[in-house]
Amino acid sequence: MGQGEFWDLLDPCRRKLYNFIAKSLAFSPEADDVYQETVLRAFQYLASYRREDDFAAWIFAIAHNEIRRYRKSAHRFVSGIDLEKVEAAPPSPDRERGREVFRFAEGLKPRHKEVFFLFYDGGFKISEIARVTGLREGNVKFILNRARTALKSILGESHE
């Protein structure tokens, strides 16, 4: 597979990939570096990509590993969200509710947050999240359920 073909495969998922990394790292400035490292590593290991596999799931798995590598090397996790960096859209009650949910999701444990964003923001299926994260499907479902429960609790408390 050539360089041009790589960029053609990356193009449809580039924005979701960047958003996933940025949200996983709470929109920290290091998200740009982790994104670049993910793309470089994917290009470096392109020979390991099998055409019958889903390219997005393959590169998101690389991003997952790069996020973990960053967290280990940083010895810290940056929390908080800069809503100014989230894409602007026309205001609506649903949009505001969605922003609120994602804002509260930033407070989830790192693994819960990652699974939550892969499922709801990335649109990945449980089986794909399992491949990306290296978890079993049952564990992904459990983590997703725990994240939903935590968010429901937080959102319920914030609207009383």
C-alpha positions in Angstrom: 0.0 0.0 0.0 1.4 3.4 -1.0 1.5 6.7 0.8 -1.4 8.1 -1.2 -3.6 5.2 -0.4 -2.9 5.7 3.3 -4.0 9.3 3.2 -7.2 8.2 1.3 -8.0 5.7 4.1 -7.2 8.3 6.8 -9.2 11.1 5.3 -12.8 9.9 6.2 -11.9 9.3 9.8 -9.3 12.0 10.4 -11.7 14.4 12.2 -13.2 11.7 14.4 -9.8 10.5 15.3 -8.6 13.9 16.3 -11.7 14.6 18.3 -11.4 11.3 20.1 -7.8 12.0 21.1 -8.6 15.6 22.0 -11.6 14.6 24.2 -9.6 11.7 25.8 -6.9 14.2 26.8 -9.4 16.9 27.8 -8.5 19.2 24.9 -5.0 19.7 26.3 -2.4 21.1 23.9 -0.7 17.7 23.9 -3.6 16.3 22.0 -2.1 17.7 18.8 1.2 15.8 19.5 -0.6 12.6 20.3 -2.6 12.9 17.1 0.6 13.4 15.1 2.3 10.5 16.8 -0.8 8.3 16.1 -0.7 9.2 12.4 3.1 8.7 12.2 2.9 5.3 14.0 0.0 4.2 11.7 2.0 5.1 8.7 5.1 3.3 10.1 3.1 0.1 10.7 0.9 0.3 7.6 2.2 -3.0 6.5 0.5 -4.6 9.5 -2.9 -3.3 8.3 -5.0 -5.9 6.6 -7.3 -4.6 3.9 -10.2 -6.8 5.1 -10.1 -5.0 8.5 -11.8 -1.7 9.2 -9.2 1.0 8.9 -10.9 3.3 11.4 -10.9 0.6 14.1 -7.3 -0.2 13.3 -6.1 3.5 13.6 -8.2 4.1 16.7 -6.5 1.2 18.3 -3.2 2.9 17.6 -4.6 6.1 19.0 -5.7 4.2 22.2 -2.2 3.0 22.6 -0.7 6.5 22.1 -3.1 8.0 24.6 -2.0 5.4 27.2 1.6 6.0 26.4 1.1 9.7 26.8 -0.7 9.3 30.2 2.1 7.0 31.4 4.8 9.4 30.4 3.1 12.4 31.7 2.3 10.8 35.1 -0.8 12.9 35.3 -4.1 13.3 33.6 -5.3 16.8 32.6 -8.9 17.3 33.5 -11.4 20.0 32.4 -12.7 20.9 29.1 -12.3 24.0 27.0 -15.7 24.3 25.4 -14.4 27.1 23.1 -12.5 24.4 21.2 -15.6 22.2 20.7 -17.0 22.8 17.3 -19.6 25.5 17.2 -23.1 24.7 16.1 -26.3 26.5 16.1 -27.7 26.7 19.7 -30.6 24.3 20.5 -31.9 22.6 23.6 -30.6 19.2 22.3 -27.2 20.7 21.4 -26.9 22.3 24.9 -27.9 19.0 26.6 -25.4 17.2 24.5 -22.6 19.6 25.4 -23.6 19.2 29.1 -23.4 15.4 28.8 -20.0 15.6 27.2 -18.8 18.2 29.8 -19.8 15.8 32.6 -18.2 12.9 30.7 -14.9 14.7 31.1 -15.1 13.8 34.8 -15.3 10.1 34.2 -12.4 7.8 34.9 -10.0 7.7 31.9 -11.0 4.2 30.7 -14.8 5.0 31.2 -14.4 8.3 29.3 -12.5 6.6 26.5 -15.2 3.9 26.0 -18.0 6.5 26.3 -16.4 8.7 23.6 -15.7 5.8 21.3 -19.3 4.6 21.5 -21.2 7.9 21.5 -18.9 10.3 19.7 -17.0 7.9 17.5 -20.0 5.8 16.6 -18.1 2.5 17.2 -19.9 -0.8 17.9 -19.1 -2.7 21.1 -17.1 -5.2 19.1 -15.0 -2.5 17.5 -14.4 -0.8 20.9 -13.2 -4.2 22.2 -10.7 -4.4 19.3 -9.6 -0.8 19.8 -9.0 -1.1 23.5 -8.0 -4.7 23.8 -10.9 -5.4 26.2 -13.4 -8.2 26.0 -16.8 -7.2 24.7 -18.4 -7.9 28.1 -15.9 -5.6 29.8 -16.7 -2.9 27.2 -20.4 -3.2 28.0 -19.8 -3.2 31.7 -17.6 0.0 31.5 -20.2 1.7 29.2 -22.9 0.8 31.6 -20.9 2.2 34.6 -20.2 5.4 32.6 -23.9 5.8 31.8 -24.9 5.2 35.4 -22.3 7.8 36.6 -23.5 10.3 34.1 -27.2 9.8 34.9 -26.4 10.3 38.6 -24.4 13.5 37.9 -27.0 14.9 35.5 -29.9 14.0 37.8 -28.2 15.8 40.7 -27.4 18.9 38.6 -31.0 19.3 37.5 -32.7 19.1 40.9 
